[in-house]
Amino acid sequence: MNRLIWVGLLSLLVVNTASAEVSDKDAGAKTSLKKAMPIITPTPRIKPQNPADANAKITTTTETPVAKTETPPKPFNPRDYTVRLGTFQKKYPVVVAPSNEKLGIVYVSDINDNWQLAEEVSLHLINQLRSYSMLNRIEALVMPGDKANMVGTFLAEQLREVNPDLEFVIIRGDDKGGAFKTAEYQSVGSDTKKALYLREDQFNRIKGKRTLVFDDVLSSGSTLKAVTQLLTDANARVLAYACAATEGQNIDHFNGRKVFKTFYLPTYPNPNFVADKTAEPPLESGLGKDG
């Protein structure tokens, strides 16, 4: 009897010991699992800049917004002006007129060496003259030199296809000797008086001829008036005037005659009319400087 009692007590002791060992192992496993788990922190919410675009970049809601930049104010006067004529297009600077510091003019400096511009000007003028049935009436082409000689040459070549006997006269602005007639003038693009000098052989070639007068630009008309004076002395008749551009105003007639032109050059008021002339480009050559 006593023996059975001792066997039962021993069995209970073994079971309790095993249960304790299992509990200790479970607790250790739980502690190890907690140490192995990483710490996960929440990420900020994100949204696409353009939900409709699947390829749109995404930014976080914590991104600092970019400050908007204001558009700088436009200058009072334009810095440049674009001349467009046929296939030709180019920007030219606006500068202070030497003869009038209250005025800004477009400085086209390459009329005498830009073949594309010269060709477009001559082609447009020929087409206009043809539309007025004037090509076969012109006996002489007269122009002041030397700033648009390339255009004048192109014009003369095309006019001679209609009239092979066409006279082409360039009246020089400097006296090389032998001046037969002289006419003075002052243009918008110059602060000094100038003069045109017609030689005697030129006088005889244009005498009594029906004449087309060409100049690079028409603004005040002072240059064309000087040429007209010399033609009047030679008893030549002015049929019409032609120019690459009109400046300041879109002139259709001058001195009672039709004006053919290809483009317009605006002028601008200069708010700082007491200008530093040393900062300006030279205006002794180029379009729009002979009045």
C-alpha positions, 0 to 999 in steps of 0.5 A, spaced: 500 500 500 505 504 501 509 502 495 503 504 491 502 511 494 510 513 493 509 511 486 503 516 485 507 521 488 513 520 484 509 521 477 505 527 479 512 530 481 515 528 474 509 531 470 509 538 474 517 538 472 515 537 465 510 542 465 514 547 468 520 546 463 515 547 457 512 554 460 519 556 460 521 554 453 514 558 451 516 564 454 523 564 451 521 563 444 516 569 445 522 573 448 526 571 442 520 573 437 519 580 440 527 581 439 527 579 432 521 583 429 523 590 426 520 596 428 516 599 423 514 606 422 509 609 418 510 613 411 507 619 409 501 619 405 503 620 397 499 623 391 501 624 384 501 631 381 497 629 376 492 623 377 490 622 370 497 621 368 500 614 370 507 616 369 506 623 373 511 624 378 509 623 385 511 628 391 509 627 399 504 631 402 510 634 407 514 637 400 515 645 401 511 648 395 515 652 390 515 660 390 512 663 384 516 668 380 513 674 378 514 676 370 519 682 370 516 689 367 517 690 360 522 696 358 518 703 356 522 702 349 523 696 346 530 693 345 529 690 338 524 690 332 523 684 327 524 685 320 520 680 316 520 680 308 518 674 304 523 669 307 527 674 310 527 675 318 531 678 323 531 682 329 535 689 329 536 694 335 532 700 337 537 706 338 537 713 340 536 717 333 543 722 333 539 728 330 533 727 335 534 724 342 527 724 344 526 719 338 528 711 338 529 708 331 530 701 328 538 700 326 538 696 320 545 696 319 546 691 313 542 693 308 548 693 303 551 687 305 545 682 306 544 679 300 538 676 302 535 682 305 537 686 298 534 680 294 527 680 297 527 688 297 528 688 290 523 683 288 518 686 292 519 693 289 519 690 282 512 686 283 509 692 285 512 696 279 509 691 275 502 691 278 502 699 276 505 697 269 511 702 270 516 697 268 517 699 261 516 707 263 522 707 267 528 710 263 533 711 269 534 709 276 537 714 280 539 713 288 543 716 293 549 712 295 552 708 298 548 705 303 543 701 299 547 699 292 546 692 292 539 693 292 540 698 287 544 693 283 538 688 283 533 693 281 537 695 275 538 688 273 531 687 273 529 693 270 534 692 264 530 686 262 525 690 260 529 696 258 536 694 256 538 702 255 536 703 262 541 709 266 543 707 273 546 713 276 548 713 284 549 720 286 555 720 291 555 723 298 562 725 298 566 730 293 571 726 289 572 732 285 568 734 278 562 735 282 557 739 277 551 740 281 550 739 289 544 739 293 545 739 301 540 736 306 540 733 313 537 726 315 534 724 321 539 719 322 545 724 322 546 730 327 550 734 321 548 736 314 550 732 308 550 733 301 549 730 294 554 731 288 552 730 281 557 729 276 557 732 269 557 725 266 551 723 270 547 729 269 547 728 261 545 721 262 539 723 266 537 729 262 530 729 260 529 722 262 523 718 266 526 717 272 525 712 278 528 715 285 530 709 290 533 710 297 534 705 303 529 709 307 523 714 307 522 718 314 523 726 313 524 725 306 530 730 306 534 725 302 529 724 296 528 732 296 535 733 295 535 728 289 529 731 286 532 738 286 538 735 282 533 731 277 529 738 276 536 741 274 537 736 269 530 737 267 528 729 268 521 727 270 520 723 277 515 718 275 515 715 282 519 714 289 521 707 291 524 705 298 526 699 302 522 701 308 518 707 311 520 710 317 515 713 323 509 713 318 507 709 313 507 714 307 504 712 300 505 718 296 511 723 297 512 730 293 505 728 289 508 721 286 507 714 288 511 711 293 513 704 293 516 700 299 517 693 302 516 694 310 515 699 315 520 701 321 516 704 327 519 710 331 519 710 339 519 716 344 525 716 348 523 717 356 531 718 357 532 723 351 538 726 355 542 720 352 550 718 353 552 718 345 558 714 347 554 708 348 550 708 342 553 704 335 555 708 330 550 710 325 554 712 319 551 706 315 545 702 315 538 702 313 533 708 316 539 713 317 538 717 310 531 720 311 
